[in-house]
Amino acid sequence: MISFAFTEEQEDFRRGLAQFAHDVLRPGYRERASKTQFPWDIQRQLGSMGVLGIGLPEEYGGTGVEDPILLGLAAETLAEGDVNVAAAPVQVGLIGSQLARGSEAVRQQYLAPLIRGECTVAIALTEPGSGSDAAALRTIAEPVPGGWRLRGEKTAISWAMNAAAALVYARAPGSTRSSGVSCFVVALDAAGATRTPTLGMGCLPLGWGSINLDGAFVPKDSLIGEEGSGFAGVMHHFDFSRPALGLLCLGAARASLDEAVAFATEREAFGQPILNFQGVSFPLAEHATYLEAARWLCYRALWLRATGQPHTAVASMSKWWPPVVAKDAIEASMKVHGHLGYSAELPLQQRYRDVMAYLIADGTAEIQKRVIVKELRRPSAAMR
């Protein structure tokens, strides 16, 4: 029989995070979101709660076996309190799973403190001329005695401004497309590495920016995995980060919809609560339906991964559609509040701007649809 129930352990985890999101995150969300400072105090709390070690090696403070569903629950639940804080377990999961393939020196220097919430590591893949076409990256890793020297520019990098290091994807001289691309850990205070902030319309605490590499040296033990395997490695991990980001957006939208229902219950017009009017209640019912459908699409993608089944197409579905559903639900919630919905005094406008980032981050809707169509050409069990 098909079951949509979470385990008792997962429910306990969700309830604990829900309390944290309500009591700790939500009250300070707008203030944190209006600044570019990274919330280190919150990050360390997440580390002490075990939220940043989901699916990462136990010997470095993680939970052990990869647990995509628990990661999705963490992102969704935390986002009800703070969209930007909710990105942390997803980012750490994506980066940590790659750091775990590095040398012991790399794991000790970066993975353990990353799980504890004591440092951040960025993922530097996107470039000025290769955003969605990531295989067209131009950053070069030139072999030199003892390691490599990296030259190139990375843009639109989350955590660029607060990270101790970055996972930099660079290609061997003369290589093309995805072949020849390797992943390196680069300390961002190294000679030849500079950072420039980029101010976005939302997600300010995430430290968005660009990284320029002008001959930055990386030693041999900074290589992640095997030389030339970097592109395949990161693409595999995007298949679990994408549905988790979809759930992040949906968590923010659920909080907004709940606020809209509460407001419509209290606000009266013509002698009765405005929730009694179909012009108000029906759109809320519609968006609640879309949120529910999008939520289970994301969890299906994570379940497929957890059970070792093909999930690339469903992961891409979970990345392009849920952020759109979430954005629309937040917009509808703003309208229910009338002029107050447009006010900076409420968190609705902030969630709207923060969620908008995920219409682009980790691949646009158009790119996700290309992935889906590619998979449709070779039907699998995940598509039936």
NORQUI-V118672 format. One record per residue. PSI is psi in whole degrees, 0 to 359 (NA if undefined). D_CENTER is the distance of its C-alpha to the mean C-alpha in Angstrom with 1 decimal. Layout:
PSI_D_CENTER / PSI_D_CENTER
//
This chain:
139_32.1 / 137_28.5 / 134_26.7 / 16_23.7 / 141_24.1 / 157_21.8 / 165_23.8 / 322_25.4 / 318_23.4 / 321_20.1 / 320_21.7 / 317_22.9 / 314_19.5 / 317_18.1 / 319_21.2 / 317_20.9 / 324_17.3 / 319_18.6 / 317_21.4 / 317_19.4 / 320_17.2 / 316_20.5 / 325_22.7 / 313_20.6 / 311_17.5 / 316_18.9 / 329_22.1 / 10_20.6 / 307_17.5 / 319_19.4 / 314_20.9 / 318_17.9 / 341_16.1 / 358_19.3 / 159_19.2 / 357_17.7 / 136_18.4 / 135_15.7 / 76_16.3 / 325_17.6 / 318_19.6 / 319_16.7 / 318_14.8 / 326_18.1 / 317_18.6 / 321_15.4 / 315_16.8 / 335_20.2 / 353_19.0 / 8_17.5 / 333_14.0 / 359_12.7 / 15_14.9 / 120_14.0 / 8_15.4 / 161_16.4 / 135_20.1 / 324_22.3 / 347_24.5 / 12_21.8 / 3_20.9 / 182_18.5 / 348_19.2 / 242_20.4 / 140_19.9 / 133_16.5 / 80_15.6 / 322_12.9 / 319_14.3 / 323_14.3 / 318_10.6 / 318_10.1 / 320_12.8 / 313_11.3 / 314_8.2 / 314_10.7 / 317_13.4 / 326_12.1 / 339_10.9 / 338_14.6 / 321_15.5 / 113_13.0 / 319_9.9 / 319_9.1 / 324_10.1 / 340_7.9 / 341_4.7 / 308_7.3 / 330_7.9 / 313_4.8 / 315_5.5 / 320_9.0 / 317_9.2 / 315_8.4 / 316_10.8 / 324_13.1 / 335_14.0 / 321_15.2 / 328_16.9 / 343_18.7 / 1_20.4 / 185_21.8 / 165_25.2 / 323_26.2 / 318_26.4 / 317_22.7 / 320_21.6 / 320_23.9 / 324_23.0 / 319_19.2 / 311_17.9 / 310_20.0 / 332_19.4 / 316_15.6 / 327_15.9 / 352_18.3 / 20_16.1 / 347_18.8 / 167_17.0 / 154_13.8 / 129_13.4 / 164_11.8 / 113_11.3 / 92_14.0 / 312_14.4 / 141_14.9 / 166_18.5 / 325_20.7 / 8_22.3 / 79_19.7 / 277_16.4 / 327_16.2 / 70_19.1 / 332_17.4 / 350_20.5 / 15_22.6 / 149_21.4 / 354_24.4 / 130_23.7 / 137_26.5 / 101_27.0 / 120_30.8 / 133_32.4 / 165_34.6 / 125_36.5 / 356_34.2 / 226_30.9 / 157_29.5 / 129_29.3 / 137_26.3 / 125_26.8 / 180_24.4 / 135_21.8 / 137_18.0 / 165_16.5 / 49_13.5 / 117_12.0 / 141_9.5 / 7_11.4 / 323_14.4 / 349_16.7 / 358_16.3 / 146_15.7 / 331_18.7 / 172_17.9 / 146_15.9 / 109_15.6 / 130_17.6 / 121_18.5 / 154_22.1 / 155_24.9 / 144_28.5 / 132_31.1 / 351_32.4 / 162_29.7 / 155_28.2 / 221_25.1 / 341_23.0 / 142_25.9 / 3_26.4 / 127_22.9 / 162_22.2 / 132_19.5 / 145_20.7 / 122_19.8 / 120_21.1 / 128_22.0 / 359_21.3 / 10_24.6 / 153_26.5 / 134_29.3 / 357_28.2 / 122_24.6 / 155_24.0 / 146_21.2 / 126_21.3 / 151_19.2 / 123_18.1 / 117_18.3 / 177_16.2 / 352_17.1 / 184_14.2 / 33_11.4 / 318_14.3 / 347_13.6 / 354_10.7 / 49_13.6 / 139_13.1 / 187_16.0 / 156_17.9 / 125_19.4 / 131_22.9 / 114_24.5 / 75_28.3 / 24_29.7 / 130_27.5 / 136_28.8 / 129_26.8 / 168_29.0 / 327_29.1 / 4_27.4 / 358_24.2 / 134_23.7 / 122_21.0 / 205_22.5 / 150_25.3 / 132_26.2 / 358_25.2 / 7_22.6 / 318_19.5 / 315_18.4 / 323_18.9 / 313_17.0 / 324_13.7 / 323_14.1 / 320_14.8 / 334_11.6 / 337_9.5 / 342_11.5 / 336_9.8 / 329_6.1 / 309_7.1 / 330_8.9 / 322_6.6 / 325_4.6 / 318_8.3 / 325_9.4 / 311_7.5 / 320_9.5 / 326_12.4 / 317_12.7 / 321_13.2 / 322_15.6 / 318_17.5 / 320_18.2 / 318_19.5 / 320_21.6 / 319_23.1 / 323_24.1 / 319_25.7 / 317_27.7 / 317_28.9 / 315_29.9 / 337_31.7 / 326_33.5 / 325_34.9 / 128_35.5 / 149_38.9 / 136_40.6 / 35_44.0 / 12_44.5 / 159_41.6 / 140_37.9 / 344_36.0 / 340_34.0 / 344_37.4 / 132_37.3 / 332_35.8 / 337_34.5 / 313_32.1 / 323_31.6 / 315_31.2 / 323_28.2 / 319_26.5 / 320_27.6 / 315_26.2 / 326_22.7 / 323_22.7 / 315_23.6 / 319_20.9 / 317_18.3 / 316_19.9 / 316_20.1 / 324_16.5 / 313_15.5 / 336_17.7 / 315_16.7 / 314_13.2 / 331_15.1 / 318_17.5 / 317_15.1 / 324_14.1 / 319_17.8 / 318_18.8 / 316_16.8 / 330_18.2 / 9_21.7 / 26_21.5 / 159_22.0 / 135_20.9 / 8_17.6 / 313_16.5 / 315_17.9 / 327_16.6 / 320_13.0 / 323_13.5 / 322_15.2 / 345_12.3 / 323_10.1 / 322_13.0 / 310_14.9 / 319_13.0 / 326_11.6 / 315_15.3 / 317_16.7 / 314_14.7 / 316_15.8 / 321_19.3 / 320_19.6 / 319_18.8 / 317_21.3 / 322_23.8 / 324_23.4 / 318_24.2 / 323_27.3 / 325_28.5 / 356_28.7 / 219_30.9 / 334_31.2 / 331_29.4 / 335_26.2 / 352_26.3 / 142_27.0 / 354_24.8 / 340_26.2 / 155_23.9 / 354_20.1 / 311_20.0 / 327_20.0 / 317_17.3 / 320_14.9 / 312_16.1 / 323_15.3 / 318_11.8 / 328_10.9 / 328_12.8 / 328_10.3 / 1_8.2 / 344_11.6 / 315_11.4 / 142_8.1 / 27_7.9 / 124_11.3 / 169_13.5 / 322_15.2 / 320_18.2 / 319_16.7 / 322_15.3 / 327_18.8 / 320_20.4 / 316_18.7 / 315_19.9 / 321_23.4 / 319_23.6 / 327_23.1 / 332_25.5 / 342_28.1 / 76_28.0 / 140_27.7 / 176_26.4 / 329_26.5 / 343_22.9 / 358_24.2 / NA_27.4
//
